[in-house]
Structures are given as C-alpha cells and as structure tokens.
C-alpha cells in the first residue's frame, strides 16, 4: 500500500486473513490458514518443511507469490510473510515475526500531522496571550474606576468633578480602543485554532473507545486497496461486524454495550493478522479489510469469527450472556467504487441483522443461519 501508518506503534495494524487468486491459476489461501485442497485443481505448495532458515523462508515466499501470479511488491510480500507462517513451528514464528516491526518509521503523513499540531499549538498560544492582555486591561479598568471613585467622593467642587469625568471618559475611550483590537485578535486566533484542531481531527487514525483504527483510517486504506487492485487485478473483501439484535435487546445500559463490544473487539484482534485493517466504524459496528481475500475467503473468516464468538460468554452483573454477532461482506475488485464499498457492506450487515443470519454477502441473498 502507498500509505504506511505502522509508525503508530500502539495501534493494531491489520490486513488480510487470506491470500486470494491474482490472475489465471485460481490458487487461493483461506482466511484461516493455507487451504490448498478446498477446490479441485487448486494447489499451492508452500514448502513449509523446506524453509528452515529465514533465507529459505524468503525464497519460499517469492515462489508462492509467483505461483499465485501476485506481484512481489513489499506490501504483498509482507502479507505472504505473515500468511505462510501459519504452519511453521512456534520457534520459527517467534524468530520471523520480530522483523515485521522493523519498518516502523515516520511517514510523510505523520510529519504533516505533526506540522498541523505545531501550528495549532502556536494559534492557541497566541489566543491565550491575547486573553491575558485583555485580562490586564480589565484589571486596569477596575483600578481606574476605583481611583475616580475616590476622587469623586473627596470633592464637592463642580468644576473639579467635571474634570474628573472628562479624564475618565478619555481613559475609557483609550481602553475601549485597545480592548476592541485585542478582542478582534482573540477571535481571529480562536478561529484559526478551531480550524487547526478540526484539521488534526481529520487526520487522526485511532479510535480511543476500543483502541483500534477509526473509520477515517479504514476509508483511507480501502481507497489505497482499490488503487492496488486496479494495478494488480486481484480481489479483497471488507467485512462489517456488529452484535445480533437478540443480544442487543438483552443489554440494558451503555456501559454493558461497551463491555460486550470490547469482548468482540478482543476476539477480532486475536483472529486477525497484523496486516489486517481492523477498525471501529462507529454505531457499534466494527470493520476489517481483508486484502487479497475474495468473497469465499471472507466467508471463511466470518465463519471463524462467528464460531469463536459463540463460544465466548461474559458476565453482566450476575447474568452470564453468550455473545453472538452478524456480519456483512462485500468483495472488492477492479470494478468496485470507493464510495460504494462501505455502503454495500453496511447494507449487507443490515440484512444479516434484520434476517437474524450470521452473514450476508453484498449482492447475494441470505447466507447462513
């Protein structure tokens, strides 16, 4: 992908749970491991027994990329690097995965965001300085009032009183002009601060509620995925997830909703690869972008998720509740349009929820009860 946000070390960074066909040979890896026997004629020899060193493993990855007709780009190499680890020993996995984090370097996007943060800081600093100056003028006004109050109370002479009033009016005019200019500066600086903060907010990629990526980042990655698909001609999928209506009816508070969604979030993080883009999309909906995964691979991912969730119970007070989710799936190919990908997945999710089925594939009917 062109956008690299891996420098956000504290976030989950996820991409595909399955590598799918790229061109003519129809080879496919499932979302839950390497599935070379699911379709007659599909055979991708990953050579797990022959790769005993990292060098051998690198050669195995290149062979698998070539066998599936996938361009050996850094992005695709990383997906295969993680995917082919699934049938390796734990020791080999531990030795290999340490290299995944080596590309955690600042990006141009991060540098741009930092520049906006610094500008916002300067605007807010200027605003506070102007507020401080205005406060001093208000203190000066209080002192002027007290001074003239003492002068007025100490004189009975009409001419002297008129002089005091004239001086007071002059001081008020001077103070008013200075304060007016300061208030204009405060407004200008405040407006710039708000614009800078909004600009920063538009570049934030994390969701503080569940510690995942947010909808903004997911949209960015979907757009980048479409660009890659148009160049390399492969298929990917977007899966949206939410708890079922039957479970939602049993939830009596926002706190319990968050507890249940947090449990679902943790399950998603456990079954997703680090290269999957896992995000909280708002409205109690989670989304995961599975790169190089066609609709069949996405269905297998949905099945795995649903089975994992179904075996998970949580306690809300003294009541034990079994979790259940439904999902909406959309396949992304070269004909897909960026604005329609999320929309179609959301419509599929709504159909699954309303029909009380586990998942619905966009463009098709009910899939599974």
Kinemage of the C-alpha trace (Angstrom):
@kinemage 1
@onewidth
@group {chain A} dominant
@subgroup {mainchain}
@vectorlist {calphas} color= white
{ca unk a 1} P 0.000 0.000 0.000
{ca unk a 2} L 1.115 3.532 -0.524
{ca unk a 3} L 0.095 4.755 2.917
{ca unk a 4} L 2.155 3.428 5.807
{ca unk a 5} L 0.832 4.087 9.262
{ca unk a 6} L 2.884 1.430 11.019
{ca unk a 7} L 4.682 4.119 12.992
{ca unk a 8} L 1.619 4.267 15.239
{ca unk a 9} L 3.111 1.537 17.360
{ca unk a 10} L 0.374 1.326 19.948
{ca unk a 11} L -2.382 0.516 17.496
{ca unk a 12} L -3.447 -2.743 15.976
{ca unk a 13} L -2.346 -2.840 12.348
{ca unk a 14} L -4.241 -5.491 10.445
{ca unk a 15} L -4.589 -6.596 6.840
{ca unk a 16} L -5.701 -9.787 5.131
{ca unk a 17} L -6.584 -13.064 6.627
{ca unk a 18} L -6.253 -14.877 3.350
{ca unk a 19} L -4.408 -14.593 0.081
{ca unk a 20} L -6.609 -14.970 -2.958
{ca unk a 21} L -6.204 -15.553 -6.642
{ca unk a 22} L -4.427 -12.914 -8.656
{ca unk a 23} L -4.760 -13.905 -12.275
{ca unk a 24} L -5.189 -17.167 -14.116
{ca unk a 25} L -4.285 -20.079 -11.884
{ca unk a 26} L -7.084 -19.655 -9.360
{ca unk a 27} L -4.894 -20.519 -6.344
{ca unk a 28} L -6.234 -19.360 -3.037
{ca unk a 29} L -5.345 -19.363 0.626
{ca unk a 30} L -8.186 -19.413 3.120
{ca unk a 31} L -8.715 -16.879 5.816
{ca unk a 32} L -7.861 -19.468 8.429
{ca unk a 33} L -4.698 -20.978 7.171
{ca unk a 34} L -3.458 -22.327 3.913
{ca unk a 35} L -6.277 -24.131 2.207
{ca unk a 36} L -4.868 -25.881 -0.824
{ca unk a 37} L -7.389 -28.668 -1.094
{ca unk a 38} L -10.698 -26.845 -0.907
{ca unk a 39} L -11.142 -26.617 -4.668
{ca unk a 40} L -10.149 -29.222 -7.287
{ca unk a 41} L -7.147 -28.040 -9.214
{ca unk a 42} L -6.062 -25.539 -6.576
{ca unk a 43} L -2.600 -26.385 -5.314
{ca unk a 44} L -0.066 -24.039 -3.840
{ca unk a 45} L 2.903 -25.818 -2.309
{ca unk a 46} L 4.093 -23.589 0.486
{ca unk a 47} L 7.045 -25.818 1.181
{ca unk a 48} L 6.789 -25.443 4.924
{ca unk a 49} L 9.230 -28.262 5.595
{ca unk a 50} L 11.957 -26.862 3.366
{ca unk a 51} L 12.202 -23.390 4.888
{ca unk a 52} L 14.356 -23.894 7.975
{ca unk a 53} L 16.139 -20.544 7.811
{ca unk a 54} L 14.895 -17.026 7.206
{ca unk a 55} L 16.721 -17.024 3.870
{ca unk a 56} L 14.936 -20.210 2.786
{ca unk a 57} L 11.662 -18.761 4.018
{ca unk a 58} L 12.193 -15.636 1.920
{ca unk a 59} L 12.732 -17.788 -1.159
{ca unk a 60} L 9.582 -19.768 -0.305
{ca unk a 61} L 7.568 -16.532 -0.125
{ca unk a 62} L 8.778 -15.437 -3.557
{ca unk a 63} L 7.890 -18.846 -5.020
{ca unk a 64} L 4.392 -18.641 -3.523
{ca unk a 65} L 3.898 -15.119 -4.892
{ca unk a 66} L 4.933 -16.275 -8.355
{ca unk a 67} L 2.768 -19.389 -8.141
{ca unk a 68} L -0.288 -17.255 -7.435
{ca unk a 69} L 0.548 -14.595 -10.013
{ca unk a 70} L 0.920 -11.914 -7.334
{ca unk a 71} L 3.373 -9.082 -7.938
{ca unk a 72} L 6.271 -9.300 -5.427
{ca unk a 73} L 5.715 -5.808 -4.038
{ca unk a 74} L 6.742 -5.014 -0.434
{ca unk a 75} L 3.068 -4.881 0.541
{ca unk a 76} L 2.247 -8.299 -0.950
{ca unk a 77} L 5.497 -9.778 0.367
{ca unk a 78} L 4.555 -8.750 3.884
{ca unk a 79} L 1.101 -10.345 3.569
{ca unk a 80} L 2.649 -13.630 2.408
{ca unk a 81} L 5.356 -13.333 5.065
{ca unk a 82} L 2.660 -13.450 7.756
{ca unk a 83} L 0.336 -15.857 5.963
{ca unk a 84} L 2.878 -18.604 5.334
{ca unk a 85} L 3.927 -18.595 8.987
{ca unk a 86} L 0.686 -20.309 9.938
{ca unk a 87} L 2.055 -23.855 9.574
{ca unk a 88} L 5.526 -23.136 10.937
{ca unk a 89} L 6.794 -24.065 14.382
{ca unk a 90} L 6.278 -21.550 17.165
{ca unk a 91} L 10.028 -21.012 17.461
{ca unk a 92} L 10.281 -20.188 13.763
{ca unk a 93} L 7.289 -17.832 14.071
{ca unk a 94} L 8.890 -16.022 17.008
{ca unk a 95} L 12.178 -15.611 15.141
{ca unk a 96} L 10.476 -14.415 11.956
{ca unk a 97} L 7.869 -12.026 13.354
{ca unk a 98} L 10.493 -9.853 15.038
{ca unk a 99} L 11.328 -8.483 11.595
{ca unk a 100} L 7.768 -7.303 10.946
{ca unk a 101} L 8.198 -4.230 13.150
{ca unk a 102} L 11.433 -3.077 11.510
{ca unk a 103} L 9.590 -0.725 9.138
{ca unk a 104} L 8.139 1.397 11.943
{ca unk a 105} L 9.462 4.699 10.606
{ca unk a 106} L 7.792 8.134 10.444
{ca unk a 107} L 5.856 8.757 7.256
{ca unk a 108} L 5.167 11.904 5.310
{ca unk a 109} L 1.588 11.786 6.553
{ca unk a 110} L 2.776 11.672 10.148
{ca unk a 111} L 5.151 14.578 9.527
{ca unk a 112} L 2.285 16.560 8.009
{ca unk a 113} L 0.131 15.814 11.034
{ca unk a 114} L 2.893 16.954 13.381
{ca unk a 115} L 3.183 20.202 11.423
{ca unk a 116} L -0.548 20.801 11.903
{ca unk a 117} L -0.223 20.073 15.611
{ca unk a 118} L 2.553 22.644 15.942
{ca unk a 119} L 0.505 25.254 14.081
{ca unk a 120} L -2.478 24.583 16.329
{ca unk a 121} L -0.224 24.969 19.351
{ca unk a 122} L 1.013 28.333 18.082
{ca unk a 123} L -2.538 29.563 17.413
{ca unk a 124} L -3.698 28.520 20.866
{ca unk a 125} L -0.636 30.090 22.487
{ca unk a 126} L -1.397 33.353 20.698
{ca unk a 127} L -5.036 33.152 21.794
{ca unk a 128} L -4.002 32.736 25.418
{ca unk a 129} L -1.603 35.663 25.133
{ca unk a 130} L -4.388 37.875 23.789
{ca unk a 131} L -6.727 36.728 26.556
{ca unk a 132} L -4.007 37.566 29.071
{ca unk a 133} L -3.623 41.073 27.642
{ca unk a 134} L -7.393 41.624 27.742
{ca unk a 135} L -7.480 40.471 31.356
{ca unk a 136} L -4.821 43.030 32.229
{ca unk a 137} L -6.920 45.742 30.581
{ca unk a 138} L -9.930 44.697 32.647
{ca unk a 139} L -7.792 44.948 35.762
{ca unk a 140} L -6.697 48.398 34.603
{ca unk a 141} L -10.331 49.396 34.162
{ca unk a 142} L -11.094 48.283 37.705
{ca unk a 143} L -8.206 50.372 39.018
{ca unk a 144} L -9.376 53.417 37.031
{ca unk a 145} L -12.890 53.076 38.430
{ca unk a 146} L -11.599 52.798 41.983
{ca unk a 147} L -9.307 55.803 41.523
{ca unk a 148} L -12.052 58.040 40.159
{ca unk a 149} L -14.474 56.787 42.787
{ca unk a 150} L -12.088 58.023 45.465
{ca unk a 151} L -11.620 61.346 43.652
{ca unk a 152} L -15.377 61.886 43.308
{ca unk a 153} L -16.058 61.087 46.950
{ca unk a 154} L -13.309 63.508 48.024
{ca unk a 155} L -14.507 66.589 46.081
{ca unk a 156} L -17.512 68.876 46.322
{ca unk a 157} L -16.358 71.227 43.571
{ca unk a 158} L -18.445 71.031 40.388
{ca unk a 159} L -15.587 72.095 38.116
{ca unk a 160} L -13.223 69.539 39.652
{ca unk a 161} L -15.937 66.901 39.265
{ca unk a 162} L -16.338 67.758 35.580
{ca unk a 163} L -12.570 67.441 35.107
{ca unk a 164} L -12.619 64.010 36.751
{ca unk a 165} L -15.446 62.897 34.463
{ca unk a 166} L -13.641 64.230 31.361
{ca unk a 167} L -10.438 62.388 32.274
{ca unk a 168} L -12.450 59.236 32.991
{ca unk a 169} L -14.187 59.399 29.606
{ca unk a 170} L -10.852 59.841 27.843
{ca unk a 171} L -9.370 56.858 29.658
{ca unk a 172} L -12.424 54.755 28.812
{ca unk a 173} L -12.103 55.619 25.106
{ca unk a 174} L -8.413 54.675 25.074
{ca unk a 175} L -9.062 51.460 26.953
{ca unk a 176} L -12.030 50.618 24.723
{ca unk a 177} L -9.967 51.006 21.549
{ca unk a 178} L -7.202 48.791 22.916
{ca unk a 179} L -9.680 46.159 24.111
{ca unk a 180} L -11.556 46.182 20.798
{ca unk a 181} L -8.365 45.415 18.884
{ca unk a 182} L -7.463 42.672 21.347
{ca unk a 183} L -10.915 41.091 21.088
{ca unk a 184} L -10.602 41.033 17.289
{ca unk a 185} L -7.209 39.342 17.634
{ca unk a 186} L -8.682 36.820 20.073
{ca unk a 187} L -11.496 35.976 17.649
{ca unk a 188} L -9.099 35.601 14.728
{ca unk a 189} L -6.703 33.438 16.713
{ca unk a 190} L -9.581 31.383 18.122
{ca unk a 191} L -10.993 30.717 14.638
{ca unk a 192} L -7.575 29.601 13.390
{ca unk a 193} L -7.194 27.332 16.418
{ca unk a 194} L -10.561 25.689 15.746
{ca unk a 195} L -9.689 25.150 12.075
{ca unk a 196} L -6.325 23.653 13.014
{ca unk a 197} L -7.911 21.328 15.575
{ca unk a 198} L -10.520 20.175 13.046
{ca unk a 199} L -7.756 19.541 10.524
{ca unk a 200} L -5.901 17.450 13.101
{ca unk a 201} L -9.080 15.532 13.922
{ca unk a 202} L -9.491 14.678 10.236
{ca unk a 203} L -6.038 13.063 10.293
{ca unk a 204} L -6.461 11.046 13.482
{ca unk a 205} L -6.466 7.343 12.671
{ca unk a 206} L -7.172 5.779 16.054
{ca unk a 207} L -10.377 5.196 17.979
{ca unk a 208} L -9.988 5.811 21.698
{ca unk a 209} L -13.097 3.825 22.596
{ca unk a 210} L -11.771 0.380 21.661
{ca unk a 211} L -8.116 1.048 20.832
{ca unk a 212} L -8.483 0.200 17.140
{ca unk a 213} L -8.206 2.206 13.948
{ca unk a 214} L -11.133 4.510 13.177
{ca unk a 215} L -13.474 4.832 10.214
{ca unk a 216} L -11.335 7.587 8.713
{ca unk a 217} L -8.303 5.298 8.507
{ca unk a 218} L -10.381 2.403 7.186
{ca unk a 219} L -11.687 4.615 4.358
{ca unk a 220} L -8.116 5.641 3.519
{ca unk a 221} L -6.978 2.031 3.359
{ca unk a 222} L -9.976 0.970 1.271
{ca unk a 223} L -9.121 3.691 -1.247
{ca unk a 224} L -5.467 2.615 -1.306
{ca unk a 225} L -6.541 -1.021 -1.670
{ca unk a 226} L -8.674 -0.128 -4.684
{ca unk a 227} L -5.709 1.622 -6.277
{ca unk a 228} L -3.585 -1.506 -5.826
{ca unk a 229} L -6.372 -3.746 -7.149
{ca unk a 230} L -6.657 -1.644 -10.308
{ca unk a 231} L -2.931 -2.124 -10.895
{ca unk a 232} L -2.503 -5.769 -9.873
{ca unk a 233} L -6.008 -7.123 -10.627
{ca unk a 234} L -6.730 -9.165 -7.503
{ca unk a 235} L -9.684 -9.312 -5.108
{ca unk a 236} L -10.105 -8.211 -1.495
{ca unk a 237} L -13.023 -8.062 0.923
{ca unk a 238} L -14.495 -5.809 3.576
{ca unk a 239} L -16.329 -7.403 6.496
{ca unk a 240} L -18.512 -5.361 8.867
{ca unk a 241} L -19.459 -6.822 12.251
{ca unk a 242} L -21.958 -5.991 14.982
{ca unk a 243} L -23.717 -7.858 17.775
{ca unk a 244} L -27.033 -9.501 16.900
{ca unk a 245} L -30.368 -7.860 17.626
{ca unk a 246} L -31.314 -10.645 20.038
{ca unk a 247} L -28.205 -9.905 22.094
{ca unk a 248} L -28.703 -6.138 21.835
{ca unk a 249} L -32.209 -6.469 23.308
{ca unk a 250} L -30.722 -8.006 26.440
{ca unk a 251} L -28.369 -5.089 27.030
{ca unk a 252} L -29.803 -2.553 29.445
{ca unk a 253} L -27.087 0.100 29.605
{ca unk a 254} L -24.459 1.829 27.510
{ca unk a 255} L -21.804 0.503 29.886
{ca unk a 256} L -22.823 -3.093 29.165
{ca unk a 257} L -22.863 -2.376 25.433
{ca unk a 258} L -19.268 -1.224 25.682
{ca unk a 259} L -18.275 -4.296 27.707
{ca unk a 260} L -19.754 -6.633 25.105
{ca unk a 261} L -18.264 -4.742 22.170
{ca unk a 262} L -14.899 -4.726 23.911
{ca unk a 263} L -15.099 -8.511 24.165
{ca unk a 264} L -15.919 -8.726 20.446
{ca unk a 265} L -13.042 -6.358 19.718
{ca unk a 266} L -10.582 -8.585 21.583
{ca unk a 267} L -11.767 -11.647 19.677
{ca unk a 268} L -11.309 -9.800 16.386
{ca unk a 269} L -7.787 -8.818 17.372
{ca unk a 270} L -6.939 -12.421 18.232
{ca unk a 271} L -8.124 -13.964 14.966
{ca unk a 272} L -6.923 -11.175 12.659
{ca unk a 273} L -3.431 -10.945 11.240
{ca unk a 274} L -1.330 -7.906 11.988
{ca unk a 275} L -1.658 -6.895 8.356
{ca unk a 276} L -5.469 -6.796 8.514
{ca unk a 277} L -7.021 -3.347 8.847
{ca unk a 278} L -9.295 -3.643 11.878
{ca unk a 279} L -11.322 -0.553 12.758
{ca unk a 280} L -14.210 0.674 14.854
{ca unk a 281} L -16.574 2.410 12.444
{ca unk a 282} L -18.956 3.985 14.957
{ca unk a 283} L -22.549 2.999 15.621
{ca unk a 284} L -21.354 -0.185 17.390
{ca unk a 285} L -20.021 -1.528 14.072
{ca unk a 286} L -16.549 -2.977 13.537
{ca unk a 287} L -14.902 -3.360 10.151
{ca unk a 288} L -11.993 -5.413 8.882
{ca unk a 289} L -10.351 -5.081 5.475
{ca unk a 290} L -9.039 -8.408 4.180
{ca unk a 291} L -6.570 -7.747 1.390
{ca unk a 292} L -6.013 -10.431 -1.262
{ca unk a 293} L -9.114 -12.259 0.061
{ca unk a 294} L -12.033 -12.965 -2.242
{ca unk a 295} L -15.596 -13.497 -1.032
{ca unk a 296} L -15.063 -17.188 -0.261
{ca unk a 297} L -12.072 -16.378 1.909
{ca unk a 298} L -14.086 -13.625 3.603
{ca unk a 299} L -16.903 -16.102 4.292
{ca unk a 300} L -14.428 -18.442 5.961
{ca unk a 301} L -13.196 -15.553 8.074
{ca unk a 302} L -16.778 -14.724 9.060
{ca unk a 303} L -17.417 -18.354 9.990
{ca unk a 304} L -14.306 -18.481 12.112
{ca unk a 305} L -15.272 -15.268 13.876
{ca unk a 306} L -18.857 -16.382 14.473
{ca unk a 307} L -17.721 -19.735 15.879
{ca unk a 308} L -15.185 -18.056 18.154
{ca unk a 309} L -17.730 -15.527 19.413
{ca unk a 310} L -20.354 -18.224 20.011
{ca unk a 311} L -18.034 -19.991 22.455
{ca unk a 312} L -17.478 -16.818 24.466
{ca unk a 313} L -19.599 -15.931 27.485
{ca unk a 314} L -19.351 -12.823 29.638
{ca unk a 315} L -20.961 -11.838 32.926
{ca unk a 316} L -23.060 -8.690 33.185
{ca unk a 317} L -23.609 -8.442 36.888
{ca unk a 318} L -24.809 -11.887 37.939
{ca unk a 319} L -26.114 -12.827 34.498
{ca unk a 320} L -23.991 -14.894 32.121
{ca unk a 321} L -24.515 -13.926 28.490
{ca unk a 322} L -23.447 -15.765 25.343
{ca unk a 323} L -22.099 -13.490 22.637
{ca unk a 324} L -23.384 -13.518 19.067
{ca unk a 325} L -22.579 -11.377 16.043
{ca unk a 326} L -23.722 -10.932 12.470
{ca unk a 327} L -21.614 -9.772 9.550
{ca unk a 328} L -21.933 -8.095 6.183
{ca unk a 329} L -19.420 -8.905 3.450
{ca unk a 330} L -18.539 -7.103 0.245
{ca unk a 331} L -15.997 -8.323 -2.282
{ca unk a 332} L -13.718 -5.632 -3.700
{ca unk a 333} L -12.462 -5.932 -7.264
{ca unk a 334} L -11.367 -3.667 -10.098
{ca unk a 335} L -14.997 -2.728 -10.814
{ca unk a 336} L -15.663 -1.560 -7.249
{ca unk a 337} L -16.103 2.131 -6.481
{ca unk a 338} L -14.658 3.576 -3.290
{ca unk a 339} L -17.897 5.276 -2.204
{ca unk a 340} L -19.900 2.073 -2.631
{ca unk a 341} L -17.639 -0.406 -0.835
{ca unk a 342} L -18.527 0.550 2.731
{ca unk a 343} L -22.115 1.374 1.780
{ca unk a 344} L -22.684 -2.065 0.250
{ca unk a 345} L -21.068 -3.829 3.195
{ca unk a 346} L -23.285 -1.871 5.585
{ca unk a 347} L -26.410 -2.802 3.626
{ca unk a 348} L -25.372 -6.462 3.771
{ca unk a 349} L -24.830 -6.139 7.527
{ca unk a 350} L -28.307 -4.663 7.982
{ca unk a 351} L -29.827 -7.553 6.007
{ca unk a 352} L -27.969 -10.061 8.164
{ca unk a 353} L -29.131 -8.310 11.326
{ca unk a 354} L -32.769 -7.997 10.244
{ca unk a 355} L -32.898 -11.588 8.981
{ca unk a 356} L -31.094 -12.985 12.038
{ca unk a 357} L -28.457 -14.758 9.950
{ca unk a 358} L -24.734 -14.980 10.571
{ca unk a 359} L -23.636 -13.232 7.413
{ca unk a 360} L -24.860 -11.806 4.133
{ca unk a 361} L -22.723 -11.202 1.069
{ca unk a 362} L -23.471 -7.956 -0.745
{ca unk a 363} L -25.279 -8.705 -3.987
{ca unk a 364} L -26.460 -12.097 -2.812
{ca unk a 365} L -29.183 -13.378 -0.510
{ca unk a 366} L -29.063 -14.797 2.981
{ca unk a 367} L -26.025 -16.949 3.516
{ca unk a 368} L -26.149 -18.782 6.809
{ca unk a 369} L -28.402 -19.203 9.834
